[in-house]
Structure formats: structure tokens, C-alpha cells
Amino acid sequence: PEWSSSPFQQLSGVTQTCATKTVGWDNVAYFCYPFTVEMFYTQEDEGVFPYSLPQWPVLYFEVLSLDFWQRYRVEGYGSLVLPACPGVHMLTIPTWRPVGLGTVAEMRRFFIGGSPELEDLTYIRIPSTFKGKRLSRFGFRTETTGSVTFRLCCLQQSKAFLENSALRQRMQSVLDRLGGFSQQSSVYNVLEAFQRARRRMQEARESLPQDLINTSASAV
């Protein structure tokens, strides 16, 4: 909610097929697939207090395998919440896949290919059609399969950042006109001395008797 993107923004894609290599006890595939996503956050009710924290976008991914006989299998599903802090992030996300009932399903997966798949990828996290308070996955059989590592370079822009930058620039220009920190401190000292003298004069005037003040005014 409250997130949008450009109508020409591509929000889904498929990587190339990458051959795996053995690293230790694991089969590793280096996809090195770059992608760019731009998201815009708009808060409609700015005057509502307390301010609700935004829900950051989620990246859903699915890993498929393809063998020599062109048989494909689902190897894992996973989801990734985009980091809220700008910078470079290395995140390793574990994956899982659905498991069919009985050994026949696993034998079909091994010899023929194909496996149980999710019709809605949002079921990896919270289904888009879910409206309740508690989500139960009881009876849904899965098994862990591996992990996928993402290298994310996050950049954030905000109007608040621009306003703060403009304010700093205005303050710096004022300091430049005053001639630096030394002249600024001297000007502040003169203003503070003037304010103190003015307050003392007001206090002295208030402490004098009213008759004396009227006589002085008449004499003048």
C-alpha cells in the first residue's frame, strides 16, 4: 500500500540459464543478473498522528532447474523485503519448495520432471487475497532446498532531504555574508547585550513609582 511505480516500469523478469559449479558440498550458480527498480512512496494522510511506518516493497523470486533432457523443476521459492536503509546490502535468503504426497510424486519429479508449483507467488509471504488476522499453513508440506544471495544498491530521495539541503545552503550564505564565524559571534554578542540592556530598562521603569513617571513626563 501507498507504493507506486512508473507505468513503463518492468516489475518482473527472468534471468538467463546458468550452469552450476561445485563449491565445497554445494552446487552454486552465479547468475550476476542486474536489475533496476524505481518505487515511489506517497503518504496521503500527513496530518494523522501517530504516523504509521510504511511497509517496504517485497521482492518475490522462484528458482527453476533445467536438465539435459529439457525437464524443468521448481527448486525453491523465497521473498525479500527491500532494505529500508540506503547503501550496499548483501542478503542471503533461504528457499523452500512444495513437496507432493507419497513417493510417486517424487519419482515423477525425478524421471519426468515437473513438481508442485504455486499459482500465486504472494503465497510465499502473505497472499494478496488474504483478509484475516491469522494465516494458517497447517498441512502444507514443504522442504528447504538452498539459498539465493542478492547484492542490493539502494538509493533514497525525498523532498525532506531537499528542504534540509536548501536550509543549510541558506544558512551558509548568511554566514558568508556575515564574514565567518568570528563576525557572527560578535554580532550575536551585540544583539544579546542590547536585549539585556533593554530588559533592564524595562524592569527599572516598572519598579519606579507611578507619580514619579507622570512628573517626569510632564516636565519633558
Steps between C-alpha positions, in 0.01 A plus 500: 500500500594863424776387260488554126726479198522639152257341253800414282684334791556126456427334832575140402761316298686176440875451526711305259570130546825451689700179535584405857845428636597306808626714790570281800188289549264736316408558139526874440372706206634853449221678313643856528170631369462879543161663540373846592173587671366845584221528757319813620351533846213745551347558843151637458410579861797704616309661785406174669686437824664268586656453161488141380823348374486407132509136392801464274468321164560126484693314231369151422719253314477144370789270411460248218735231374534363147681177421650353184163353391331841533311396809441787739432484872419754767798514734386767743297806586596798713424861580712799590395826668696783343733668753371820659850649528689627194832345409637167382346189656589132459203283596478121485142372496416132565263328260243223527281302263170312531518124540244263357335224701662157477802371311324495164509878477874504570563224245298694241707807580827308458420306180245716317555845642252747630401552861233674708500873435338807655231668293542826694856602590372721782422179689874490574442775756141623549249424222359805328147362548544444875273723712510334843719552805666155521639304208522124547720283283421180685516201267711676236804276455830662405871436522801729503709496186773767499552874500530797265735791565407853389730799478281809529607861447223714649458872439239721665379846406254714692363854496591526866865443405476779242342740751774431756765547235347832390482615862868417553590690185307807616668491840841465336430801276403707805822399676697592191342846493579551866862424426547173686454363846696778676279779370192288559590457868570874539164590345325254730682650801389853407140388453496315830651802684235726345222264607637483856523882524148533367366254756679683782350832388153348492544348845627830641209688347249255646659525846473887517195658670224605266498864631866545417446371147208742444703796636793420273266478202345840582839664544618374164 
